[in-house]
Amino acid sequence: MASLIRQRREALESRFGTWPAWSLHDLVDHAAEAHPDRAVVIDDDDALTYSQMRARSRELAAGFLALGVRAGDHVGVLLPNDRQHVAVRVALSRVGATTVSLNYLYRAQELAFVLRDSGCRLLVTASGFRDLDHLAMLDEVAPGWTGGNPRSLPDLRKVVQHGVDHPERTGVPNLDDVAALGRETPPDPAVAARKVPADSVSDILYTSGTTGKPKGIKLTHDNILRAAYASAYCRAFEDGRRMTSALPLYHIFAWTEGLVASMFVGGTLITQRTFTVESTLAAISTHRASDWICVPTMAVAVLDDPAAAETDSSSLRSMMCAAAPAPRWLWDKARATFSLTELVTAYGSTELAGSVTLTQPEDPIERVVHTVGRIKHGGVAGLDGGPLARLKVTDPLTGEDLPEGAVGELRWRGPTVTPGRWSRGDDAAPTEEWLASGDLGRIRDDGYVELVGRSKEVYKSGGELVMPSEVEQLLTQQPGVSQAFVVGVPDERWGEIGWAWIVPEPGATVDVPAVIEACREKLARFKVPKQVEIVTVEQLPQTTTGKVQRHLIVEQIKTSRESSAT
């Protein structure tokens, strides 16, 4: 396998001898020239080829210009996973505008906050998503929006709709109207000749809010394209790789690691509007996906379903499962169920434009289970043709550098690091010289990174620091345990106590006393959870990207304790 992977990397290197200073639409145009009839994206309803994507995005770009959108303007994109979502963002790249990616599960006040904070001049929105009526939300938070310049959102000049799940609003232009306007508008030669700088801000992505109010992170075209190419290079993408994912495209994981990375090899992203086991298995069997990108909660749901073993998965070779730790049994079961030969995990963040470390497809399973990989080799996208980033480990309290092998906060610098947070009225909020990740880990002797947890997740019980990931790793090794989440809960005697939520395997019964006894045998006394609670997957508070919101677990436990005390 190592020889084949090396050949695939060499083939990718031969396509790009030097790093092209491209914006997103330049990459699309490059792929459209080489592979005009290949699908770039397949959604629940249809597909767009690279040539169709180029044509559609050019029409939309001309239409957006006719509506008054200009380079540097912020444009909100509130669209589900579909081909029009991709076309809109490629079109905005052509204009030189900045996409503000919006979570389609926002409620009214959340939507209003981000629109106001980001200063969006145009909003491209689905009419709704499932039971959420986005146009009704605008009625609530921005009365008069159909006429432009709503008082509550003074920056917003225009709204364009895309009919999804709810009726469109009469008198409000839709995406087909914008494309028609683009076809009817004579092209401006000056605009057509202007090159969008690769270092211009292409996206502002608002964090998922696992710990509080979302914040906008700026990313440039070059940030994202370098991160995507490095993933394609490290994972040794073959020509025309077909990837499937239900992760939302407004999130950096699906956008960089799925869509943009696949474009470097003329590949295809098979996206699902919502995650279900059935849609994931259909994408694999019907559309012949060769690669599956997911988070552990998605992988558990699919692998625990008996239908997975009955699905024709002969095309599937690879799986990338990241964003949270995955237990050993999950990797073993994925390999056994789908006969996978390339299993990888990764570490990254919005601020890093995607993943910055990766295990390699040829790595032994032990590295996939116990590490988040090594710094990605960026090839032509890396630092001097080498690593994509630099990493150092520092004391989380003092910021001082720590010796090799020590556990501390991971700090990064390199060409994929955000130029800064979006700050209303001050678009120059810079990133510090070394980006403080808030994640705790260490660099092993072999260069691979072991992630210990978030600095905010570490708690102190009886004066001793406890890292939840260490306890969770032991818990998931116990009979019948599928997933485990340990949090620190305030306690008058101990300061904080460890409280474990355990999700059993389907049909299994977890012996709680036996689990606690196993912890006592293998962990220091202060690390042993004081409480172990059995919960269902449905009880886990999650973001739309499948990340478990630990702060909400703590809040639920506190509320339950208060109710029991009264």
N, C-alpha and C positions, 0 to 999 in steps of 0.2 A: 504493500500500500504506500509506503514512503516514496518509492520511485514514481508512482502515479501522481501523488500529490506534488512532488517536485516538478514534474512535467507540466502540471496545470499552472503552477506558479510561474514557470518560465514562459508559458504561453501568454499569461496576463502581462508579464513584463515586456514581452515583445510588442504588445499593443501600445504601450505608453513608455517610450524611451526617456522622456523628460516629463516633469509635472506640468500639465496644462493649466494656465491661470483662467479657469472657467467659472461661469455661473451655472446654475442648475439647467437653464434652457440650452446652454451650449452642450452639455452632456446629452440631453435629449436629442438635439440636432445631430450630434456625432453618431449616436446609436441609430437614428432614423436613416442616415446615409448608409450605414453598414447593414442594418437589419430592418428594412422598411415594413416588412410583412409580419414580423414577430409581434406578439402581444406584449405590451409593457405592463398592463394591469388587467386583471380579470376580476370582476366583482360578482355579486349575487345575480345580476341581470344580464350582463354583456361584457364586452372587452373593447379595448382600444389598442390598435397596433402603434408602433413607434411613428409611422408616417401619419396616422390619424391623430396621434397626440400632438405631433408638431403642427399640423394644420389647425386643429381645434384650439390649441393654446395661442396660436398666432391670431386667430379670429377674436378670441376673448381678450387678448392683450390690446388689440386695436379698439375693441369696444370699451374696455376700461379707460383707455386714453380719451376716447370720445366723451366718457362720463366725467372726465376731469381728474382722473387719478394720475399722479406724477411720481417720478423717481423720489424715493425717500418717504412717500406717504405710507401710513400704517393702514392695512386693510385686514379686517377681521374675517376669518374663515371658520364658519361654524357648520361643518359638513361631516357626514358620516363617512365610513370607509367605502368609497366607490370611485369610479373612473373620473367623474367630474371633479371630485376633490383634488385629484392629482392634476387635472388639466388647469384648474383655477390657479394652483400654486406655480405651475410652470409658466402660465400667462403672466402672473405678477412678477416672476423673475424677469421676463422679457421687458416689462415696464420699468423695472428697477425699484418697484415698491417692496415694502416689508410685509410679509405674511405674519399676522398675529393669530396663531393657532388656538382655537377655542374648543373646550371640552363640550361635546354635544349632550352631556348629562348635567350641565349646569342648570341650576334653578334660576329664577328671575333675578334675584339680588346678586348672585354670583356672576351672572352674565353682565349685569349693569356695572359691577365693580371693575371687571377686566376691560370692558369697552371704555369706561371712563378713565381708568388708570393708563391704558395704552394710547389713548387719543386716536382711536380709529376714525378715519374719514369716510370709509366705505365698509359696509358689512355684507359679506356673501353668506347667506344662511339657508339651511334646509328649512322647509316650512315646519318641520317637526322631526321628532325621533321617537318612535314607539308611542308612549303615552304623553310625551312632552310636546307641547305646542309652542314652538319658538316664536311664531308671529304674535301669539297672544301674550307671551312674555314681554315682547317689545311694546305692546299696547300698555302693559302694566308699568314698565320702568321708563318708557320714553314716549309718552303721549304725543301724538302729532308726528310720529316718525315717518309716516307715509308721505308727508309733505316736505321732509328734510328739515334739518336744524332743530331737532327736539330740544326743548329748554334743559332737560335733565342730562342730555348728552350733547353738549354744544359743538363738539368736534364732528359729529356724525352728519354727513351730507347726503348720503344715499344708501339704500338697501337694495340688494339684488337677491332674489329668492331662487330656491331649487326645490321642486316639489318632492317631498319624501314623507310618507306616512300620514300627512295632513294636507288638506286642500291649499292651493296657492291663493294668494290674496289678489283680487282684481285691482288693476291699476299699478301694481308693483312689477317692475321688469324681472324676468327670469333669465337664466343663463343662455337660453336659446335666443332671447331678445338681445342680449349683450353681444352674442356672436353675430347675429344679423346686423346689428349696428356696426360691428367691426368690418363686416364685408362691404357695407355701404359707404363707409368713411374712407375718403382718399388717403392713402398712406402719407405720412410726413417724412420726407427723406432724411431730415436731421435726426428724427427719432430712430428711424430704421438703421442709420449708420452709427448710432451711439452704442458703445460697448458698456455693458454693466460690469463695473469692477468686481473682481472676485473677492476683494476684501470689504465689499459693502455689506451692510446688515441685511440678510435675506429673511430672517425669521426672529420673532420674539415668541418664545414658548413659556407659558406660565406653568410653574411646577405644580405637581398633582395635589399638593396640600396635605401630605401625610402628617405634618406637624403644626399646621396653622394656615394663615392667609397666604394665597399663592403670590409668587413674585415672578416678574418677567425676566427671562434670561435672553440676552441678545446673542445671536450666532450669525456668522458670515457664510456666504456661499463656500468660501475656501475651507472654513472650519468643517462643514458638513461633508463636502466632497472628499477631503483628505481622510476623515474618519471612515467614510464609506469605502473608499478604495483600499485602505489598510485592512478592513475586515474582509473584503473580497480576496485580497492577497494572502492574508494569514489563513483564511479558511480554504484557499486554493479553489476558487470558483471555476468551474468548467464553463465553456461557452454555452450560453443559453440556459443557465440554471433557472429552475422553476421553484419558487419559494412560496410557501403558504403561511399566513398569519392572520389571526383575528385581533391582534393588538391594534389599538386605535392609531390612525395615521397622524393625528395631532400630537402624538407622543414621539420623542426622539428615537426610541428603540425601534419601532416599526418603520419609521421614515428613513433613518440612516441605515440600519442593519438589514432592512428588507428591501424597500423600494430603490433607494439611491444606489446601494451596493450592487444590486442586481443589474442596474443599467450599465455598469462598467463592462459587463460581459454579454450585453444584449439579452438579458434575462427577463423573467416575468414574475410579478408579484400577484399571487392569487389571494385576494383579501375577502374577508367576511364582514358583513355589516355588524353582526353581533356574534359573540362566541357561543357556540353550542358544540357538543360532541358530534352531532350529526353533520353539521356544516364542515367541521374540520376533517372528518373522515371522508366526506364527499369531495372536498378539495384534493385530498390525497389520491383517491381512487378515480374520480372523474377527470380531473385536470392533470393527473400524472405529476403531482408535485414531487420533487426530489429532495426538498429541504423544508423543515418545519421549524418556525421560530415561535417560541412560546415562553411563558413564565411557569413556575412550578405548579401553581394552582390549576392552570389549564391542563398541564401534562397529567396531573393526578386524575382529573376528571375524565380525560380521554382514556388513559391506561386502565382505569378501574372499570370502564364500561366493557361488558362482554363483546360488544359489537366491534371493538378494536381488533380483536384477534380474527374476526371473520372478514375484515376489510381487505380488499386487494391493495396492498401497500408495496407491491413489487418495484414501483418507481422510487420509493422513498429510501434515501441513503443516509441522510444527515439530519441532526436535530441540534438547534441552539436553544438552550434553556437557561435563562439568566434572570436578573433583577431581584432574586432572593435565593437563599441556599436551598439546594435540592438534596434529599437524602439518598444514600447509596442504592436503596431498593428501587428508587424511581429510575435511575440510570440503567440498572440491570433489567428492569421490566421493559423499558423502552427498547433496549437492544434486543431482548428476546421476542417481544411482541411484533416489532416491525423489521427485524433483521438489520438493524442500523449498523453501519460500519464507522461513522464519523459522528462522535458526540462531543460537543463543545459547550463551555460556559464562559462567562465574561463578566467584566466589571466596567461600569461607566456611569455617566450621569448626563443630564441635560447640559450642565456647564462644560462638559467635555465633548459635546456634539455626538455622543454615542459611546460605544465601548472604547476603552483605552488599554485594557488587558484582555487577553484571550488565551484559553488553552488551545492547543493545536489539534487538528483533526487526527494526527498520527500519535497523539499522546496516549499513554496508558490510562485506564479508567481511574486509577488512584489520584492522578493529578486533577482530573475533572471533579472528583468527589471532594477533595481536600483543599483545592486552591481555586482562584478565579483567573488563573493563567498568568502569563508574563506580559510585559509591555509589548504591544503590537509592533511588529516590524512593518514600517510604513512603505518600504520600497521607495519609489520615486516620490511618494507623498510624505516621507519621513524626514527627520532631521539629518541632513547630509546623506540621504539615501538609506538611513538606518532606522532607529526606533522612532515611533510616532510621538513620544513624550519623554520627559525626564521625571523621575519620582524620587522623593525623599520622605523619610519618616521623622516626625517631630513630636515633641512632648505636647499633648493636647492642651495643657494649661499654660506653659511658658512659651511654646513655639520653638524651643531650642532643638537643634538637630540631635537625633539619637543614633547610637552606634548600630552597625549592621546586625540584623537579626532581632532587634528590639521591637516590641509592640508599641505603636504610637499612631498619630494621625497621619494619613496619607496626604501629601501635598504634590501638586502637579504643575508642570509648565510645558508648553509646546504649542504647535500650530493649530491644534483643535480646541484649545482653551478659550472659553468665551471672552470677548473683549470687555464684558461688564454686564451688570444688571441694568435693565431699563429703569430709569428714574424719571418720573414725571417732572418736566421742567429742567431736567439736567441729563441730557442724553450722553453724557461723557463719563458716567459712573464707571471708573476703570476697575479691572480685575487686579488684585494684588499680584506681586511678582510671582509668587507661588500660590496657586489656588488651593485653599484649605477645603478639603472635601467633607470634613465632619465624620469620615469613616476611619475606623481603627483597623490596623492590620500590621503585617510584617513581611519583609522580603526574605525569602528562604535563600539558602546557599546556591540553589540552582536558578535563581532569578524569578521564580514563581512567587506570586503574592497570595498570602493567606489572609482572608478577610475575617476580622474578629467581630465586628459589629459597628453600629453607629455610636459615636461618643455620647449622643443624647439617650441611647438605649441602655447604656451601662448604668447600673444602680448600685447603691451602697447599703449593705445589710450588716448591721452590727459593726459598722466601721470598716468593713471589707468590701472592695469592689467586686462585682459579679458581672461577667460578660454573658448575656443570654445565649449567644450562639453556642457556647461550650455546653451548656445544660441542654439546649435543644437537640444538639447532635446526639447526646446520650439517650434522650427521650425517644427519638425516632428509631433507635435501634431496638426498642422494647417490643415484645410481641403484640401485634394488633394495632400499633400506633402508625398512623399515616402521616400526620403533621403535628408539630408542636410549636407553641409560641409562649415564651417566658417574658414576663414584664415585672418591673418593680412597682409595688403598690405601697403608699404611705402607711406606716405603722408606728404607733406611739412607743412601743418598746424597742424595736429594732431599727427605727428610722425608715427603712423600707424592707419589705419581704418579697421573696420571689413567688409569683403566682403563675402557674402553668395552665394553659389551655391546650387540650389534646383533642385532635380529630381522629377517631378510630378508622381503620380500614373498613371498607364495606362489609357488613355482616359480622364484624369482629366485636368482641367485648374486651375492653381493656381492664386489666386487674390493677386498679389504682394503688392499693397497698404494696403490690409487688413492684410497681414502677418507682414508688418512693423508696423502697428498700434498695433497689438497684442504684438509685442516686446516692443513697447513704454509703453504699459499698464503694463507689467509684469517684465520688466528689468530696471535696472538703465540706465540712459541716455547714458553713455559711452559704454555700452554693446550692444546697438542697432546697427545692421549692417548699415553702410552708403550706401551700395549697395547690392541689391538682384538680382541675375541673374538666369534665368531658363535654365537648361541644360538637355541633354539626358544622359542616362547611358553610351552610347558610348563615350561621351566626357570626362568621368572621367578617368584620368590617373591612371592605376592600375598596381601593381605588379602581377606576375603570381599566387600569393596566394590570390588575391582579395583585397589587402590593397590599399586604395586610397593614392596616392603620393601627399601629400598636398604641398610640395615644388614646384611640377610641376604645380599645380593649380595657385600658386602665380606667377610663371614665365609666364604662359599663360595670366593671367590678366595683368601683367606688359607689356607684348608684345602687347596685344590688346590696352592698354591705349596709348602706345607710337605710335602705328599705327594711332590711332584716332587723335592724336595731330599733326601729320604731314600732 
